[in-house]
Amino acid sequence: MEKERKVVGEIELPEIDVTPYEGMKAPIAEVTLKEAKFGMSYLVKTEPVHDEGNIKICGSQMFGLFEDENGNLGWGKDTKLGLFLKKYKVTTPEELIGVEVLLVTKVNNGKTYLSIV
Protein backbone atom coordinates (compact mmCIF):
# COMPACT_ATOMS: atom_id res chain seq x y z
CA MET A 1 0.00 0.00 0.00
CA GLU A 2 1.29 3.46 -0.96
CA LYS A 3 1.94 6.04 1.75
CA GLU A 4 -0.20 9.14 1.70
CA ARG A 5 1.98 12.11 0.76
CA LYS A 6 1.19 15.66 1.77
CA VAL A 7 3.01 18.95 1.99
CA VAL A 8 3.61 19.83 5.63
CA GLY A 9 6.12 22.68 5.30
CA GLU A 10 9.75 22.70 6.37
CA ILE A 11 11.19 19.26 7.12
CA GLU A 12 14.56 17.95 8.28
CA LEU A 13 16.71 16.93 5.31
CA PRO A 14 19.47 14.35 5.45
CA GLU A 15 23.07 15.57 5.32
CA ILE A 16 24.60 14.39 2.07
CA ASP A 17 28.35 14.38 1.45
CA VAL A 18 28.86 15.37 -2.20
CA THR A 19 32.67 15.48 -2.03
CA PRO A 20 33.09 11.89 -3.37
CA TYR A 21 31.62 13.10 -6.68
CA GLU A 22 34.10 15.95 -7.18
CA GLY A 23 36.20 15.40 -10.29
CA MET A 24 33.65 13.11 -11.96
CA LYS A 25 32.15 13.96 -15.33
CA ALA A 26 28.45 13.88 -16.14
CA PRO A 27 26.36 14.88 -19.16
CA ILE A 28 24.09 17.89 -18.97
CA ALA A 29 20.48 16.75 -18.81
CA GLU A 30 18.50 19.98 -18.41
CA VAL A 31 18.76 23.64 -19.33
CA THR A 32 15.85 25.59 -17.89
CA LEU A 33 15.01 29.30 -18.00
CA LYS A 34 14.05 30.41 -14.47
CA GLU A 35 13.01 33.54 -12.64
CA ALA A 36 15.77 34.06 -10.08
CA LYS A 37 16.38 36.49 -7.22
CA PHE A 38 18.01 39.10 -9.46
CA GLY A 39 16.20 38.43 -12.76
CA MET A 40 16.10 35.66 -15.32
CA SER A 41 18.70 32.87 -15.28
CA TYR A 42 19.46 29.57 -16.90
CA LEU A 43 19.62 26.59 -14.56
CA VAL A 44 21.93 23.95 -16.02
CA LYS A 45 21.76 20.47 -14.40
CA THR A 46 23.58 17.22 -15.09
CA GLU A 47 22.29 13.68 -15.12
CA PRO A 48 22.29 12.25 -11.57
CA VAL A 49 25.64 10.79 -10.52
CA HIS A 50 23.90 9.08 -7.61
CA ASP A 51 20.29 7.90 -7.56
CA GLU A 52 19.02 6.10 -4.49
CA GLY A 53 15.30 6.24 -3.82
CA ASN A 54 14.27 9.86 -3.46
CA ILE A 55 17.87 11.12 -3.27
CA LYS A 56 19.32 12.16 -6.60
CA ILE A 57 22.69 13.91 -6.70
CA CYS A 58 23.55 15.99 -9.75
CA GLY A 59 25.72 18.99 -10.54
CA SER A 60 24.09 22.31 -11.31
CA GLN A 61 24.91 25.93 -12.02
CA MET A 62 22.85 29.11 -12.42
CA PHE A 63 23.84 31.55 -15.14
CA GLY A 64 22.33 35.02 -14.93
CA LEU A 65 20.99 36.78 -17.99
CA PHE A 66 21.12 40.47 -18.81
CA GLU A 67 18.47 42.71 -20.36
CA ASP A 68 19.22 45.26 -23.06
CA GLU A 69 17.44 48.59 -23.63
CA ASN A 70 14.86 46.83 -25.84
CA GLY A 71 13.94 44.28 -23.16
CA ASN A 72 15.81 41.41 -24.86
CA LEU A 73 17.46 38.84 -22.57
CA GLY A 74 20.92 37.48 -23.31
CA TRP A 75 24.53 37.22 -22.22
CA GLY A 76 27.83 38.83 -23.12
CA LYS A 77 30.74 36.92 -24.61
CA ASP A 78 32.86 37.51 -21.48
CA THR A 79 30.13 36.72 -18.93
CA LYS A 80 30.06 33.48 -16.95
CA LEU A 81 27.55 31.97 -19.40
CA GLY A 82 29.35 33.28 -22.49
CA LEU A 83 32.66 31.77 -21.38
CA PHE A 84 30.97 28.47 -20.43
CA LEU A 85 29.36 28.18 -23.88
CA LYS A 86 32.67 28.98 -25.57
CA LYS A 87 34.50 26.36 -23.46
CA TYR A 88 32.12 23.65 -24.69
CA LYS A 89 32.03 24.98 -28.28
CA VAL A 90 28.28 25.68 -28.44
CA THR A 91 26.42 28.91 -29.17
CA THR A 92 23.23 28.50 -27.09
CA PRO A 93 22.53 27.01 -23.65
CA GLU A 94 20.15 24.44 -25.16
CA GLU A 95 23.04 22.98 -27.17
CA LEU A 96 24.70 22.00 -23.87
CA ILE A 97 22.31 19.06 -23.38
CA GLY A 98 24.34 15.86 -23.63
CA VAL A 99 27.71 17.63 -23.21
CA GLU A 100 29.91 16.09 -20.49
CA VAL A 101 31.05 18.56 -17.84
CA LEU A 102 33.33 18.35 -14.82
CA LEU A 103 31.74 18.25 -11.35
CA VAL A 104 33.26 20.36 -8.59
CA THR A 105 32.24 21.22 -5.05
CA LYS A 106 31.44 24.78 -4.00
CA VAL A 107 30.64 26.09 -0.54
CA ASN A 108 27.81 28.59 -0.08
CA ASN A 109 26.50 29.69 3.32
CA GLY A 110 28.42 26.88 5.01
CA LYS A 111 26.88 24.12 2.83
CA THR A 112 28.77 22.20 0.15
CA TYR A 113 27.09 21.84 -3.23
CA LEU A 114 27.95 19.99 -6.43
CA SER A 115 28.50 22.43 -9.27
CA ILE A 116 29.79 22.23 -12.84
CA VAL A 117 32.70 23.80 -14.70
N, C-alpha and C positions, 0 to 999 in steps of 0.2 A: 504494500500500500504506500502511495506517495505521501510525503509530508506536506502539510499545508504551509504555503509560503506567504508571508505578508511583510510589508515594509513597516518597521518599528522605529526607525530613526537611527541614531548613531549606535554602532555596535563595536565591540572589541575585535580588532583584526589581528591575525597571527603575524608575528615577526618573521620575515623571510629574508634570508641571507642571499643576496644576489651576486656577491663577489665571486663565487665559483664560475659564473658565466662570463666574467670579464675576459676579453681577448677572443671569444668565440665569434663566429660569423653567422649571420642569419639573413634570409631574404626579406625584403620589405613586402608586407602583405597589404597594408592599407595606407592611403593618403587621403585625409579627410579635411575639408575646410570647416573651421570652427570659429565661433565667436569666443574670443578670449578676453582676459581682463583689460588689455590695452588695445583692443580692436580685433580684426580678423587674423587668423593664423592657420597654417597647415599643421595638422598632427600627422606625423609619419610614424608608423608602427611596424615592427617586424613580425614574422611568424613566431609563435611561442617556442622558446628553447627548453621549456619545461611545462608539462601539462599533466597535472595530477588532480583529478576531480574538479573542484571549482577554483583551483589555483593554477593560473596560467601566467608564466613569466615571459615577457617579451621586452625588447628594447624600444624606446620611443624618443621622439624629439619634437618640440614645437618650434615652428619657424614663423615669425611675425611677418605680416604683410604691411605695405605702405600704401597710402592713398594719394593720388596726384590731384591737381587742381580741378580736374574734370570728374573726380569721384571714382576713377579707375583704381583697382587694387593690383598690386604687383610687388616686385622686388628689384633691387639694384644688383648689378653684376658683382659688387664687392660686399654685399650683405651676407649674413650667415647662410641664407637659402641659396643665393646666387653662387657662392663658393661651393656649397654642397652639391648643387646640380652640376657645376663644372667638373668637380672631382670625379663624379660618376658618369660624365660624358652624356648627359641628357639635357634637354632644354625646358622641360616642364616637370613639375612635381609628380604628375600622374605617370610619367615614364619611369619613375623609380620603382614601381611595383615589379617584384621579381629580382631586383638588383640585390646582391649580397653586400651587407655592410658589417663593419666591425662594432662589436658591443663593448662599451666601457661603463665604468661606474662613475656616478657623480653624486656629490653630497649637497643637499639642499635642506635647510632648516633642520640639520642634525640627522636627516634620514638619507640612506643611500639608495639611489635609483639606478636602473639599467638604462643607459642612453645609447645613442648611435653616433658614429663618426665616419 
